[in-house]
């Protein structure tokens, strides 16, 4: 989306020529997803902990240490990763 908005302006303002390079856009996408993850990651984990009070279901026939270590771990934590990747891809892709 940024590519489509800013590349036509590159004729008037030459620093916008950077948006034509895939390495610049890949770096921008990486840092955008990193910022989104660090900004909203804590909020989403706290929200998921409130939503799932027991946390991740633990199998009875599994290792005994899982009962201690995995108790209260919220599931669906990958949602924030997917959100960060999708938003940064939509912003920086051609």
Secondary structure as a PSIPRED ss2 file (coil, helix, strand):
# PSIPRED VFORMAT (PSIPRED V4.0)

   1 X C   1.000  0.000  0.000
   2 X H   0.000  1.000  0.000
   3 X H   0.000  1.000  0.000
   4 X H   0.000  1.000  0.000
   5 X H   0.000  1.000  0.000
   6 X H   0.000  1.000  0.000
   7 X H   0.000  1.000  0.000
   8 X H   0.000  1.000  0.000
   9 X H   0.000  1.000  0.000
  10 X H   0.000  1.000  0.000
  11 X H   0.000  1.000  0.000
  12 X C   1.000  0.000  0.000
  13 X C   1.000  0.000  0.000
  14 X H   0.000  1.000  0.000
  15 X H   0.000  1.000  0.000
  16 X H   0.000  1.000  0.000
  17 X H   0.000  1.000  0.000
  18 X H   0.000  1.000  0.000
  19 X H   0.000  1.000  0.000
  20 X H   0.000  1.000  0.000
  21 X C   1.000  0.000  0.000
  22 X H   0.000  1.000  0.000
  23 X H   0.000  1.000  0.000
  24 X H   0.000  1.000  0.000
  25 X H   0.000  1.000  0.000
  26 X H   0.000  1.000  0.000
  27 X H   0.000  1.000  0.000
  28 X H   0.000  1.000  0.000
  29 X H   0.000  1.000  0.000
  30 X H   0.000  1.000  0.000
  31 X H   0.000  1.000  0.000
  32 X H   0.000  1.000  0.000
  33 X H   0.000  1.000  0.000
  34 X H   0.000  1.000  0.000
  35 X H   0.000  1.000  0.000
  36 X H   0.000  1.000  0.000
  37 X H   0.000  1.000  0.000
  38 X H   0.000  1.000  0.000
  39 X H   0.000  1.000  0.000
  40 X H   0.000  1.000  0.000
  41 X H   0.000  1.000  0.000
  42 X H   0.000  1.000  0.000
  43 X H   0.000  1.000  0.000
  44 X H   0.000  1.000  0.000
  45 X H   0.000  1.000  0.000
  46 X H   0.000  1.000  0.000
  47 X H   0.000  1.000  0.000
  48 X H   0.000  1.000  0.000
  49 X H   0.000  1.000  0.000
  50 X H   0.000  1.000  0.000
  51 X H   0.000  1.000  0.000
  52 X C   1.000  0.000  0.000
  53 X C   1.000  0.000  0.000
  54 X C   1.000  0.000  0.000
  55 X C   1.000  0.000  0.000
  56 X C   1.000  0.000  0.000
  57 X C   1.000  0.000  0.000
  58 X C   1.000  0.000  0.000
  59 X C   1.000  0.000  0.000
  60 X C   1.000  0.000  0.000
  61 X C   1.000  0.000  0.000
  62 X C   1.000  0.000  0.000
  63 X C   1.000  0.000  0.000
  64 X H   0.000  1.000  0.000
  65 X H   0.000  1.000  0.000
  66 X H   0.000  1.000  0.000
  67 X H   0.000  1.000  0.000
  68 X H   0.000  1.000  0.000
  69 X H   0.000  1.000  0.000
  70 X C   1.000  0.000  0.000
  71 X C   1.000  0.000  0.000
  72 X C   1.000  0.000  0.000
  73 X C   1.000  0.000  0.000
  74 X C   1.000  0.000  0.000
  75 X C   1.000  0.000  0.000
  76 X C   1.000  0.000  0.000
  77 X C   1.000  0.000  0.000
  78 X H   0.000  1.000  0.000
  79 X H   0.000  1.000  0.000
  80 X H   0.000  1.000  0.000
  81 X H   0.000  1.000  0.000
  82 X H   0.000  1.000  0.000
  83 X H   0.000  1.000  0.000
  84 X H   0.000  1.000  0.000
  85 X H   0.000  1.000  0.000
  86 X H   0.000  1.000  0.000
  87 X H   0.000  1.000  0.000
  88 X H   0.000  1.000  0.000
  89 X H   0.000  1.000  0.000
  90 X H   0.000  1.000  0.000
  91 X H   0.000  1.000  0.000
  92 X H   0.000  1.000  0.000
  93 X C   1.000  0.000  0.000
  94 X C   1.000  0.000  0.000
